Amino acid sequence: MLRHLAPEQDDPAAFPILIFAVTGMGGIGKTALAVEAAHRARAQGWFPGGTLFVDLRGYDDDPVTADQAVLALLNALGVQGQDLPPTAERQYDVYRGLLAERQERMLLILDNASDPSQYVPLLPGSDHHRVLITSRDRSDALPMRLIDLEALDPAESVALVTRALRETDERDERPRREPDALRELANHCGHLPLALQIAAGILRRRRHRDIASLVTAIREAGDPTVVLDNGSPGMDLYGRSLVLRPVLETSYRRLPPDQARLLRLLCLAPSAETGAEAITALVDLELEPVLCLLDELAATHLVSPVRCVDGTAPTMRWRVHDLVRAFGAGVVAGDAGLREEGEVARERVLVFYHRWADAADDRLRWLPGMAEPERFGNRAQALAWFDGERAELVAAAGWAREERFADTAVRLAECLSEYLAWRRFFDDWVIVADIAREAAHRTGDQLGEAIAAGLLGLALREAGMVREAVDTHTRSRDLYQDVGDRPGEALAWNNLGLALQSAGRLEEAIDAHTRARDLHQGVGDRHREASAWNNLGLALQDAARTEEAIDAYTRARDLLQDVGDRHREASAWNNLGTALREAGRVEEAIEAYGKDLEICREFEDWYGVGQTLSNLARAHNAAHRPAEARTCYLQSAAAYTRADAPDKAAYAQSRADSLT
């Protein structure tokens, strides 16, 4: 900020910048920044003529007009009483004339402006002085340098509260004792300086209570503004009340109806950042008018554009500050008509997410001979869409807790399972599957509960919660049996076998996979029969029945080739390679791993690439080829790093180092 006020220009021929505007949402610290910059600039000798400051109160019920402000400015310039011209026109003439006569440069701060009509008449009219405007709104009324303020980062937020407490009492050790609670408090404040100041004031008054008590109160209230404003300590250094909700209310009340509606509904979206397509579903409008409304809201700093990369192309998402979200949700909750409008909007966006998640999931599961999925032409497109929308999809699946949305949200959770497993987002997978299971149980949908329990069991096993996985898959199997769903029962036996194997109950696992294989054969599902053969091989191999495991993997591989499931074929090749290596058939194992590696690279399955290269390294080691083994381990470490599996990468690197 300060560098913008420096009188020297890098290029003396450059057109001087005369007007600067500090913009940002209410409470972001615009006035504090402007005043601090003015003090420092004055100390540098840049404005020997001094500083003129006027608070335009642009967002109050009775904002200061330019005609009123010029009187205050003339008074500061020494024009008072009988010297004051009788008409506004003459007052402006005198004001500009005085500024033009001043040889010493001055800085004019026009604070808290809501409309250009408040400050345009007050501009000096010469290039000698500088003007600094603060506003919640971006304006294109004049050429000016815009300085947009954003919320603090987490470390700065923690430092602000810590400094505020220590300045009052240097013995206050709460920030040191409760770092986690302090970080959570900063998060609840949305890293907004005004909210952080209010929180610090509350903690100063409650000097014998811990930070966690304030965090708990905010968490229980659900809306931070309620707790913070109820405990507001009074005035800031500029004589303004330290209250949060009125700041948000004044910004909201100034919006035209269509912008206000969009903001309210956007506050009900699944998460703080939402893509434009989802917003069109939320507000039930076409894309172009939605984008226009978003641009207008962005100019008020009530939403912020966030540029991200969706696949290879940059896309724009729209973020609502957490405190604005809480405020907007509160506005909706307080009005029956707005509540119904909000529920209908949420239903629209949930249907939108389910439609495209279903299409993307179909693409991930697509095999030759199947119908082409809607929209997504290949796996990369489907994965890119899932990656871009993951936070919103997981949050939307959480709406299954509400009876109105339970059915669609449960189906959405089912659509997410393949993607979350592929990307190894196991925590998200556990969350959405558990919510789906509870929702199906609550609504009496036994088949839906069986499906969701099966997904939950898979996620629990991947997350290392093996005992819980066994119990959940057992429940899934029993539910499928109760409703007489033989294909579902077969799937449940297969999943149960995997969990039993992870629990070390190998004979039970072999029995479960055999039952699954026979049931799949009975209903003619060759694809899932292949999966049962593959998993049976794993259990047999763990039970040291290696030759039987080799036969099972071979049958799985052949079936997967027949149905065209290339990715699962890779898994069968990998498992076959490991069994062949254990049987001492090393060259055959290396050939099998090579087939697996080729397919994993084709699918950009970097975790699978890392796993296969580690197995290939072991095979080369068994064949007394340490150089080849070391190369494979190094490549494995790189692949695991790319797959965000640092522990696996570190192990592969250490194995490579041991072969140096």
Protein Blocks (a to p, Z undefined) as FASTA:
>chain_A
ZZmmpmbdfblkbccdfbdcddddehilmmmmmmmmmmmmmmnopamnopcdddeklmbm
bdcdfklmmmmmmmmnopahjllcfbfklmmmmmmmmmmmpmbdcddddehiabfklmmm
mpgoiakbccddddfbdcfkbgcdddddddddfklmmmmmmmmmmmmomklmklmmmmml
mmmmmmmnoopaklmmmmmmmmmmmmmbcfklmmmmmmmnopaklmmmmmogbiafkopa
cdfklmmmmmmmmpcfklmmmmmmmmmpmblbdcfklmmmmnopafklmmmmmmmmmmno
paccddddehjaccddddddfklmmmmmmmmmmpmklmmmmmmmmmmmmmmmmmmmmmmm
mmmmpcehiacdehiabfklmmmmmmmmmmmmmmmmmmmmpmklmmmmmmmmmmmmmmmm
mnopaklmmmmmmmmmmmmmmnopaklmmmmmmmmmmmmmmnopamlmmmmmmmmmmmmm
mnopaklmmmmmmmmmmmmmmnopaklmmmmmmmmmmmmmmnopaklmmmmmmmmmmmmm
mnopaklmmmmmmmmmmmmmmnopaklmmmmmmmmmmmmmmnopamlmmmmmmmmmmmmm
mnopaklmmmmmmmmmmmmmmnopaklmmmmmmmmmmmmmmnopaklmmmmmmmmmmmZZ
